[in-house]
Amino acid sequence: MQEHEIQNRIRNKAAGLCRLFRANVGTGWTSSEPAFCARKSMVVSLAPGDIVLRKARRFDTGLPPGFSDTFGDITRVITPEMVGQKHAFSLYGEVKQPGQKRKPNQIAFGNAALYAGALYGVWYSEDDMYRTIGHDPTCG
């Protein structure tokens, strides 16, 4: 099963238990100059959907390298033992195919999240997500 399929299954199972979002990143092209503008008749070969950019430059958008595949939050009841302590109720899940390992920047992100008090897990399946949030799926 592909990583995005695992991620979708996990996000669907998380519905109602926590808020979980997909972290999107990408690369694109931009230009500070207007798109191509012909001043005289000329022959240019473009396919449908092609765009011409002058002085194009590439850019990256989204989250920093190592950020988890999914993120969100979870509601917790504050107990007397928790009063006066710092608590982050953030939730992060790094989704992997079975056998895949995390990259060093993903490990660093996970360690930072845990150090801050967030919930963090490496998820190969829905069961891994359940363990991270402390949910027993057999109890409803």
N, C-alpha and C positions, 0 to 999 in steps of 0.2 A: 504494500500500500504506500502511496506517495505521501510525503510530509504534509502537503496541503489537505489531503483527505483525512489524515489523522487529526490535524488541527481543526477541521470543520466538525468532525465527530465529537471532539472534546468540547468545542464551543457550544454545540447543541446540547450536550449532556450537562454543561455548566449552567444553562438557562434556569433561572429560578433559585439557584444556589449562591451565585455570585454574579458580578458583572465582569465579563471577560471580552476583551477586544483584540482584534488582530492588529499587529504593529506593521504598518506598511512603509516600505522604503522604495526608492526608485531613482532612476537617472533620466535626464531629459536634455533637451537642447533649447537654447534661447538666443536671442540676438537683440542688440540695442538699436539696430537699424530696421527699417520696415522690410517686409517681405519683398521679394522681387517685383519690380514695376517696370514693364516694358515701355520705352519711349518711342520706339519705332517698330515696324513689322519685323519679326524674326521667327525662326523656327526653333522651338525648344521641345524636347521630347520628355514629357512627364506622364507618369501613370496616374490613374485616379487615386486621390488621397495623398499624393506627393505634395510636399511643402518645400519651398525654397527659402532659406535663411541666408542673409548676407552676414559675414563675419560671425558665424555661429560659434557658440561656446557651450561646452557641456557643463551640467550642474547635477549635483546629488541632492536629493530631498528626503526628508524623513528623519529617522531617529539615528543616534550615534551607533557606530559599529559595536557589536556585542549585546545590544539591547535585545531582550527576550522576544520571542515570536508572538506571545500574547501577554496582555497586561490588563489589570482592572482592579477591583476592590471587593471586599467581602465584609459583611456586617457581623460584628461580634458583640456579645453582651459583656459589659465591663463588670468584672467581679471585684470584691473588696481587695483582693490581693493585687489587683492591677492598678489601683488608685495610687497616684504619685509616680508612676513609672511612665516611660515613653513607649508608645505603641504605634506602629505604622500598620494600617490594615490594607496595605497595598498587596497585590497579588501578581506574580509574574510566573509564566510558564515557558520554558524552552522546549519546543516540540521537536522530536527527532524520530527518524525511522529506526526500527530495531537494528542494533549494531552500530549506529552512528554515535560519534563522540562529539562533545562540545569543543569549540575552538577556544584558544586561550582568552580572547576578549570576552567570550560568552561566560567562561568560568569566572573571570574577574567581575563581570556584571552581576552574576549570581551571588558571589561572595559579598559584594557591596550591598545588594538588596537584603541579604540575610543579616548582615551587620547592622543595617538600619532598622531591623525588626520586621521586615516585610515577609510575606509568605512567598517562597520560591521553590520551584521544582523542575526537574527534567522529566518531560512527559512523553512516553512512548505509546500511551493508551489512555483511555478515560479513567481507568483504575488508578493510574499515577496521579492524575488531577484530583481524584477523590481523596487519595492519601494526603496530598498537599494541603487541601482545605479541611481535612478532618471529617469527611463525610462518609457514612456507611450507606452505600446505595441499596442495600437490602432492607434498610429501615425507612425508605421512602424519601 
